Amino acid sequence: MVAHARNRSGKTHVGCLFSLLIVAVGIYVGIHVAEVYFRAYRLQDLVNDQVTFAPLLTDDVIRRRLIAYSDTLGVPLGQRDWTVRRTWSPKEITISAQYRDTIRIEFLGLRRVFVVEFKPYGRGPL
């Protein structure tokens, strides 16, 4: 004997819709959060690259590249914000900076602003 499913034409479970709503809100908020952290990741990656190529470059060239790239990303880091320091005993280079970025979430009239502090840092041998 085959059991027939009841006809539910057009009716949906409220729990399913609520779950989909929660997932959609999570994705919406997650995009804004991921954007800020991805920008910080890209800047950290550039710092690591500059540490790798430091034996071939001068401090001014490294600083100019960092300023130009941070400007491209929209991160407010200028000439005085970047620290490029070389030590000769032991022979190594240290590149660092510090900045704050904001995560803005606006949803259904709710506005929240979160301030996150990032410290791109790299150190390596010369």
N, C-alpha and C positions, 0 to 999 in steps of 0.2 A: 504494500500500500504506500502511496506517495503522499506526503504531507504538503499541502499548498501553503505558500506564504500569504499572509494577509495583505491585502491591497492597501498601500500607504501612499497613494498618488499625491505628490506634492508636499508631503509632511516630512519634516526633518527632526532629528534629535537636537534638542537645545544644547546638550552637552558637547556635541560635535561642533556646533557653530561657536560656542564659547571657546573651545580649544583652538579653533582656527583663528579667532579674534586674538587670543593670547599669543599665538605664534606670529601673527602679522605685526602686532605691537612690538614684540621682541625683535623682529627683523628690522622694523623701522628705527627703533632705538639703537640696535646693534650696528647699523650702518654708520650712524654718527660717531659712535664710540670707536669703531674700527678705523674710521678715517683718520682720527687723531693719532691713534697708536700706530697706524701704518706710516704716517708721515714721520713719526719719531723713529720708527724702524729704518726707514730709508735714510734719514740723517745719520743714524748710528752706523749704517752700512758704509756711508761715505767717509765717516771718521775712520773706520777700520781700514778702508782702502788707502786713505792718506797716510796712515801709520805704516802701511805696507810699503808705499812708495816714498817714504820720507828720506831715505838715504840719497835719492836722486833729485829731490826738490828742496827749494829754500823755504824758510818759514813764511815769507811774504806770499809766495805762490800757493802754499797750502792754505793760508788764511783767506786769500782771494777766492780760491775754489770753494771753500766752506761758506763764505759770505754769499757768493753767487748762487750756490745750490740752496742754501736756506732761504734766500729771497725767492727763488723759483718755487719752493714749497709753501711759501707764505709764512715762514717762521721768522719772528722778529729778532734775528741775531745779527749784530753789526761787528764792526772792527774791534771794539772794546770787549765784546762778549766772548770772543774766542781766545783761549789761552793755548799757545803753542810753545812748549818748553823742551829744550834739549839739554840733557845732562851728559857729561863726558866720563863720569866714573860712577856707575856703569854707563856705557854708551847706550842711551835710549831716548825716545821721544815720547812726550805726553801731550795729548790734545784733549781739551775739555771745554765745556760750555754748560750753561744752565739757562733754561727758559720755562715759561709757563704757557700752557695751551688751555683752551676752554672747550668743553663739550656742552653744546646747547641742545636741549631737548624741548620741543614744543609739540604738544599733543592735546587736542581737545581743550584748548584754553589753558592747559597746564604748562607753565614755563619754568624750567630748571636749568641752572648753569652750574657746572662742575669745573673747578680749576684743577688741572693736573700738572705737576712739575716733572720735567724731563731733564736728564743730565747726560747728554752724549759724551762718551769718554772712550779714549783709546790709548793704549800704551804698548810700545814694542821696541825691539832692539834697533839700533842704527847700523 
